[in-house]
Every structure is written in C-alpha cells, then in structure tokens.
Amino acid sequence: MFGFGMWEIAIFIGLLVVLFGARRAGRIVRRGVDLHGRAQDLRQQSRRLFSLESLLGNRGNRDR
C-alpha cells in the first residue's frame, strides 16, 4: 500500500517491540492489520457502488 518492503516492516515492528513491549506491540500491529482490512473492504464496496455497471443498471446491457 505504501511501498514498504520486508526490511522496513521488520524494522518498524522491531521498534514497536522495543518501545512498547511485545504484548502491546502485538496489539498495535493487530489493530493496524484490522484497519487495513477494513479500508480494503471499504475500497472494494465503493468501487462496486460507483462502477459504471452499477450506475447504469440494466440499461447499459443492450444484449437483453
């Protein structure tokens, strides 16, 4: 999403563990992953909602 590689992610998680401890860093990472999943779902739903097919309905399909 932001162009982070494995090394950047590993360094970020390592810093979280050093700053907040393993248990709290795990909660922070889990929350971030959950928020990322929700953002992906919202993106897919908005794409579906505002797609040309959805906006035109069946009028766009002339084969019927």
SEMI-921297 format. One record per residue (C-alpha): x, y, z; residue in three letters. Coordinates in pm, whole numbers, plus 50000, padded with zeros to 5 digits. Layout:
XYZala...
***
This chain:
500005000050000met502735024550097phe505555006749916gly507134992250230phe509404962250182gly510014933850423met513004951250583trp511084983150651glu508224963550807ile510644942851018ala512404974151144ile509064990651224phe507834960251420ile511204958151597gly510924994551702leu507384988551827leu508584959252039val511454979752183val509255009852258leu506074993052381phe506974957252470gly505954925552288ala502364922752413arg501384958952345arg503244959352010ala501294928251908gly498034946051984arg499134976651787ile500144955651485val496904935451503arg494874967451512arg496794981251214gly496184949551013val492494950751105asp492214987150997leu493994978950672his491484950850606gly488564973950675arg490005000250440ala490374973850167gln486744962850218asp485544998750202leu487545004349885arg486004973549720gln482484983349826gln482885018649695ser484265005549365arg481254982649333arg478835010349430leu480235035949187phe481015012448900ser479615020748559leu477564988848560glu476034997648896ser475285033548798leu473695024348464leu471904993648594gly470474970748326asn470184999348078arg473854995547996gly473384959247888asn471934960047535arg472114922247478asp468844916147660arg
***
